[in-house]
Amino acid sequence: MRYCLALDLKDDPTLIAEYEQYHQRIWPEIEASIRESGITDMEIYRLGNRLFMIMETDETFSFEAKSAADVANPKVQEWETLMWKYQQALPLAKPGEKWLLMDRIFAL
């Protein structure tokens, strides 16, 4: 299954550069948590301060299970806290929401 999500970064060139540096070599524990959740491929694109994530998953993946595993993983919580220094919620996000699932409106 493919999922597409969006999130904004704080509109600060220095912070954006730091964020990209962290993503050149993510922590091994973060990569492991992604793979263990059933995500088989993940890419993040940036335009200005807007981020766009594409996730490919296998049949074992669920957002609920990934969220529960992340809450129970101290290293993931440390990463998420660090990343929030760079990220900002989309204007339509509810309190506490970060990456928002996008609706596909066209397929060729």
Backbone bond lengths (Angstrom), bond angles and torsions (degrees), N, CA, C in turn:
res aa  C-N    CA-C-N  psi(-1)  N-CA   C-N-CA  omega(-1)  CA-C   N-CA-C  phi
1 M - - - 1.447 - - 1.527 108.35 -
2 R 1.301 116.92 146.36 1.461 122.14 177.53 1.527 109.04 -112.86
3 Y 1.333 115.25 134.90 1.459 121.98 175.42 1.519 108.19 -126.09
4 C 1.317 116.08 143.27 1.464 122.26 176.40 1.521 108.00 -122.82
5 L 1.321 115.51 133.04 1.461 121.40 -176.60 1.523 109.73 -133.15
6 A 1.332 115.98 156.95 1.465 121.30 -179.77 1.524 110.45 -131.26
7 L 1.317 114.30 152.38 1.465 123.23 177.10 1.519 107.18 -160.55
8 D 1.304 117.38 155.03 1.464 121.25 176.39 1.518 110.51 -105.34
9 L 1.325 114.06 154.15 1.454 121.59 168.30 1.517 108.17 -100.85
10 K 1.308 116.25 158.09 1.463 119.56 171.05 1.525 106.82 -62.35
11 D 1.310 116.47 137.17 1.463 121.45 -173.43 1.524 110.40 -81.11
12 D 1.326 114.94 70.98 1.461 122.48 -178.09 1.531 106.93 -139.66
13 P 1.337 118.12 114.92 1.470 120.56 -175.73 1.528 114.15 -55.21
14 T 1.311 117.92 -36.39 1.470 120.60 179.63 1.519 110.58 -66.95
15 L 1.330 116.97 -45.80 1.465 120.47 178.74 1.521 111.38 -65.53
16 I 1.327 117.16 -39.18 1.466 120.32 178.38 1.526 110.05 -62.49
17 A 1.312 117.75 -42.83 1.470 121.42 178.15 1.522 111.12 -62.24
18 E 1.321 117.53 -42.34 1.470 120.85 177.50 1.525 110.79 -62.79
19 Y 1.326 116.65 -43.86 1.468 121.67 179.44 1.532 110.02 -58.45
20 E 1.322 116.00 -45.44 1.461 119.65 179.38 1.525 111.25 -64.67
21 Q 1.322 117.50 -36.62 1.470 120.30 177.23 1.522 111.00 -60.73
22 Y 1.326 117.52 -45.03 1.469 120.36 178.17 1.524 110.93 -59.04
23 H 1.322 116.74 -33.39 1.462 119.73 -176.68 1.524 113.00 -85.93
24 Q 1.318 118.03 -5.85 1.463 120.20 171.80 1.526 110.44 -70.84
25 R 1.332 115.80 -29.19 1.467 121.24 -179.10 1.523 107.64 -149.35
26 I 1.342 116.02 82.13 1.467 118.15 -179.55 1.526 109.64 -67.16
27 W 1.310 115.64 158.32 1.456 120.53 179.55 1.533 109.46 -61.45
28 P 1.325 117.24 142.64 1.470 120.08 -179.36 1.531 113.01 -58.27
29 E 1.319 116.86 -35.10 1.472 120.20 179.79 1.535 111.07 -66.42
30 I 1.322 116.39 -31.05 1.461 120.53 179.23 1.521 109.33 -72.79
31 E 1.327 116.58 -45.25 1.468 119.56 176.64 1.523 110.61 -59.11
32 A 1.325 117.02 -43.46 1.467 120.60 179.41 1.524 110.91 -61.24
33 S 1.327 117.45 -43.03 1.470 120.06 -178.81 1.528 111.02 -65.37
34 I 1.319 116.97 -34.74 1.466 121.16 177.68 1.529 109.62 -65.93
35 R 1.316 115.70 -51.68 1.472 120.12 -177.34 1.531 111.98 -64.39
36 E 1.336 117.01 -40.60 1.467 120.75 -178.52 1.526 112.66 -65.83
37 S 1.336 117.12 -20.46 1.465 120.61 -177.81 1.521 113.00 -82.33
38 G 1.326 116.43 -7.51 1.458 119.31 -177.73 1.524 113.40 101.35
39 I 1.326 117.17 6.68 1.466 120.64 174.31 1.522 106.83 -83.69
40 T 1.328 115.86 120.33 1.457 120.68 -176.27 1.521 113.16 -96.61
41 D 1.327 116.77 -21.95 1.466 121.45 177.86 1.522 108.11 -155.08
42 M 1.322 115.67 143.97 1.463 120.38 179.35 1.520 108.22 -148.01
43 E 1.326 115.56 134.32 1.453 122.05 174.24 1.521 108.15 -133.12
44 I 1.342 115.61 145.59 1.463 121.02 174.57 1.522 107.25 -124.85
45 Y 1.329 115.41 131.12 1.459 122.85 177.37 1.525 108.25 -115.48
46 R 1.348 115.57 155.28 1.455 120.18 179.67 1.523 110.27 -133.18
47 L 1.313 115.79 138.21 1.459 123.38 169.85 1.519 106.04 -132.87
48 G 1.336 116.17 112.73 1.463 119.03 -173.90 1.520 108.43 62.09
49 N 1.324 116.43 -121.15 1.469 118.40 177.43 1.532 111.69 -108.05
50 R 1.323 117.89 11.43 1.475 121.92 178.22 1.531 109.46 -92.95
51 L 1.321 115.88 130.23 1.460 122.45 176.58 1.521 109.53 -105.75
52 F 1.324 115.13 145.57 1.457 123.00 178.07 1.523 107.34 -133.37
53 M 1.328 117.59 120.36 1.459 122.42 -178.38 1.528 109.78 -110.90
54 I 1.327 115.08 135.46 1.459 121.47 173.49 1.523 106.65 -115.88
55 M 1.328 116.07 124.77 1.468 122.10 178.56 1.519 109.25 -119.32
56 E 1.320 115.95 131.84 1.465 122.26 170.10 1.520 106.27 -107.18
57 T 1.321 116.36 132.61 1.466 120.21 -175.42 1.526 110.81 -129.00
58 D 1.324 114.81 160.06 1.460 119.45 171.87 1.525 108.91 -95.75
59 E 1.327 115.83 -175.08 1.472 120.64 -174.63 1.529 113.24 -70.43
60 T 1.329 118.30 -12.69 1.468 120.10 -179.67 1.525 112.49 -84.34
61 F 1.324 118.25 -12.38 1.466 121.21 -174.42 1.523 112.11 -75.18
62 S 1.351 114.94 139.30 1.467 121.40 165.50 1.525 107.43 -147.79
63 F 1.333 115.41 145.61 1.456 119.80 178.52 1.526 110.81 -63.44
64 E 1.321 116.89 -36.01 1.466 121.00 -179.29 1.521 111.14 -64.75
65 A 1.344 116.82 -46.44 1.468 120.68 -179.92 1.529 110.66 -66.09
66 K 1.335 117.36 -40.22 1.464 120.77 178.87 1.527 110.00 -63.22
67 S 1.315 117.02 -43.30 1.461 121.06 179.25 1.527 111.26 -62.09
68 A 1.329 117.13 -45.09 1.470 121.08 179.71 1.526 110.74 -63.50
69 A 1.330 117.33 -42.62 1.465 120.74 178.94 1.527 110.61 -64.59
70 D 1.336 117.13 -39.06 1.465 120.74 -179.88 1.523 111.47 -65.13
71 V 1.321 117.10 -41.79 1.468 121.11 179.63 1.529 110.36 -62.37
72 A 1.330 116.59 -33.92 1.469 121.35 -177.44 1.528 113.14 -85.54
73 N 1.333 117.95 -3.47 1.460 121.55 -175.16 1.536 109.32 -108.19
74 P 1.343 117.82 107.53 1.469 120.24 -177.50 1.527 113.82 -59.24
75 K 1.328 118.02 -34.09 1.469 120.47 -179.30 1.522 110.10 -69.94
76 V 1.319 117.94 -38.74 1.466 121.03 176.17 1.522 109.47 -64.90
77 Q 1.325 117.39 -40.79 1.463 120.14 178.36 1.531 111.07 -63.50
78 E 1.329 116.56 -39.13 1.470 120.59 176.87 1.532 110.44 -62.56
79 W 1.340 116.63 -44.84 1.472 122.05 178.25 1.521 110.78 -61.23
80 E 1.335 116.84 -47.27 1.464 120.94 -177.90 1.534 111.28 -62.87
81 T 1.319 116.64 -39.73 1.467 120.18 177.08 1.526 110.22 -63.59
82 L 1.320 116.66 -43.59 1.463 120.92 178.31 1.528 110.47 -63.10
83 M 1.332 117.90 -45.15 1.466 121.03 -177.51 1.529 111.70 -65.11
84 W 1.330 117.24 -29.18 1.462 119.90 -179.70 1.527 111.36 -65.63
85 K 1.326 117.68 -18.93 1.465 121.53 174.09 1.533 109.91 -61.34
86 Y 1.326 116.82 -29.61 1.454 122.99 -175.06 1.531 113.08 -102.72
87 Q 1.314 116.47 -25.32 1.456 121.39 -172.87 1.523 111.92 -94.51
88 Q 1.337 114.69 156.98 1.460 120.14 171.10 1.527 107.29 -141.81
89 A 1.295 115.31 143.51 1.457 121.20 -177.35 1.524 110.68 -64.46
90 L 1.311 115.17 148.15 1.462 120.12 172.38 1.525 108.84 -64.83
91 P 1.323 117.89 152.17 1.465 119.99 -177.87 1.533 114.28 -55.69
92 L 1.330 117.89 -30.10 1.464 119.95 -178.16 1.527 113.53 -91.97
93 A 1.332 117.92 4.35 1.465 121.70 -179.71 1.524 111.29 -71.12
94 K 1.324 114.99 145.64 1.458 120.69 173.08 1.531 108.09 -81.24
95 P 1.331 118.59 161.22 1.468 120.10 179.06 1.536 110.95 -53.20
96 G 1.333 115.59 131.86 1.453 121.42 178.25 1.518 114.63 86.93
97 E 1.334 118.27 -9.35 1.467 120.41 179.32 1.524 110.00 -83.14
98 K 1.332 114.92 140.23 1.459 120.38 175.94 1.525 108.53 -114.85
99 W 1.317 116.86 -96.86 1.459 121.15 179.69 1.523 108.92 -65.66
100 L 1.336 116.84 127.99 1.465 121.66 179.06 1.521 110.03 -109.04
101 L 1.317 115.39 133.57 1.446 122.76 178.89 1.528 109.74 -69.01
102 M 1.305 115.88 130.82 1.460 121.31 -179.26 1.525 109.67 -94.51
103 D 1.324 116.46 151.05 1.460 122.20 175.64 1.528 108.60 -92.45
104 R 1.337 115.58 132.98 1.457 118.64 174.31 1.524 107.84 -76.81
105 I 1.313 116.10 128.24 1.458 119.60 -179.38 1.528 112.01 -112.79
106 F 1.349 118.06 -8.00 1.449 121.52 179.15 1.513 109.74 -154.57
107 A 1.313 116.61 142.31 1.457 122.87 172.89 1.523 107.84 -143.86
108 L 1.315 117.46 136.01 1.453 121.95 -179.97 1.517 109.64 -94.31
